[in-house]
Amino acid sequence: MGMESQLDVGTTQKAGAGRSTQRLTAAGVAALLAKAGAECAAGKAIKQTKHADGGGLVLLIDTAGRGYWRARYRVRRPDGSLAERMAGLGAASGPKAVSLKDARTQLAAIKDDLGAGRDPVQARHVRKHEQAVVNDGTFAAAYRSWRDNNTDWSESHSNAIKVLFENDVLPVLGRLPVASIKTPVIVTALTGIKARGSVATAHRVRRMIGAVLDLAIHDGLLEGDNPAANAGLRLGKPVKKRQKALLDFKELGAALRAVESSRMTPAARIANELLATTVQRASNVIRAQWIDFDLTSDTPSWTIPRPELKEKDEDRAIHRVPLPVELAERLRRWKLYDETKSPYVFPSSDTADGVMNEAVLRHGYRRGLGLAGKMSPHGWRAAFSSIAHDAGHPPDAIRAQMDHQKGDATKVAYDRGTRWEQRLVVMRWWWDELRKARDGEVIEFSKGRRARKAA
C-alpha cells in the first residue's frame, strides 16, 4: 500500500488550479519581515501572521516581528481521519536565518519522505541516528547530535556549553565509542573540573553528560543504565555563591561614576548603563538588537522576545522593559556613531557570533573598577530587588520588571496587563535615585523593612 493512503501533504492552491503555486519570493519575505520589524520598533502591537508559500510551506511572523518557517502536512489515522501536523524548519530572521530556498528544500525532503512511505518526523530521527553511526558512534558525535537536538537554546547558552565540553569533556571522552563509556572515565573528566575549585560546574557537566548519553540510549547507541547517573557521588556538595552586589545608592552611584571614568570601551559603558537602569540579565543586554527598541516615544522601551529570555514558557509573552529618556537619547546617538550597521546594539568583530563578549563586563568590574568580591554585572538585579523591596514597592511589580513572575498562565497574563504602570513608578524611582547617587545627591528613603529595623 502506498503512503498516499496514510500521509497527505497539506497544500495551498489557487481557485481552480490543479496544483499548488509558490506565492512568496525572497524579496517578498524580506519586505514582510522588515515591515513587521519596523512596526515593532515604532511601538505598534502586531498580531501573529501566517503567509503561505504553497505546498504546505508557511512563513510565520510572531508578535515580536520574528519570522519562522513551518511545514504543514497531514497524517491519516488508523480510523481513516486526517490529523494535521506542523514541522519547524528554522528561523526566517536573525543570525541563523533559513532562506526561502532552503525552506523549500526542506519541504521537498518532507514530501520525499511521504512519497517513500516514511513519516517525516521518524525519517529525520533515522537520519540523525545514521549520521551518528557514520561518525563511528563516538561520544563527540553523540554530543553534537545532542546539541543539534536542542534547537531552543539561546546562542549565548549554546556557546557556554560548547566551551565547557571542548575544554573539559571532549579531551577525555570525545574519541571513545559511546558503547564503551563507563562511569570511571566520566569521573576522570569531572575530577579535573573539581580540582580547579569548580564543584558546582562539575555537577552541572555531569548532568549534561548524562543528557548526551540519555539521547544515545534513545538512539540505540548505548544499552543499559546511563553511566553518568552515579558519576558525581564523590564530587561533594557545591557551595552556593550569591552574586556580589552593592546594596546602597551611595555605593551604586560611585560604581556608575567609576564606569564612566574608566578605560572601558564606549560600548561597554553604554551596555553597563543599560544593565543598571533596566536590571535585565547581562546576556540579554549584550545580545540586544536595535529592532527591539522604541527610542522615540514618550515612554521609550526595549521589548525582549520570549525565546531570548531565560524563562521561555510560551504562556508568557514578550518582555517589555521601560527605558529612561536620557538613556534612549544616548542609544540614539550611539546608533548614529556605530558604522558597522549591525543589527546588534553592541557588535564586535572579535567574536564568532558578532556581539560583545559578556566577559568584557565581568573583567571590567573585577579589574578595571576594582570591584572583585563586591559587585558583578548581575549584581544590579540583586541590588534593585533588595533595595526596591526594602523601599516598600509592590513585590509583583518588582518581579515583573525582572521577568520573575510566578503562578499559572492566567496570573502571568494578568500581571502583564496590569503591572506596567506600577513598573513605571518603580523604575522612575530607581532611575531618579541612581541619577542622584551618580551626581552626588544621595537621599535616604524612610520607609521599608530595613529602615524600620534601623529605627
Secondary structure, DSSP 4 states (H G I P E B T S, - for coil): --GGGTEEE---B-TT-SSB-----HHHHHHHHHHHHHHHHTT-----EEEEEETTEEEEE-TTS-EEEEEEEEEE-TTS-EEEEEEEEEESSSTTPPPHHHHHHHHHHHHHHHHTT--HHHHHHHHHHHHHHHTTTBHHHHHHHHHHH-TT--HHHHHHHHHHIIIIIHHHHTTSBGGG--HHHHHHHHHHHHHTT-HHHHHHHHHHHHHHHHHHHHTTSS-SS-TTTTTTTTS-PPPPPPPP---SHHHHHHHHHHHHTSS--HHHHHHHHHHHHH---HHHHHT-BGGGEE-SSSS-EEEE-GGGSS---TTS--EEEE--HHHHHHHHHHHHH--S--SBSSB-SSSTTSB--HHHHHHIIIIIS--TTT--TTHHHHHHHHHHHHTT--HHHHHHHTT---S-HHHHHHHHHHSHHHHHHHHHHHHHHHHHHHTT-------SHHHHHH-
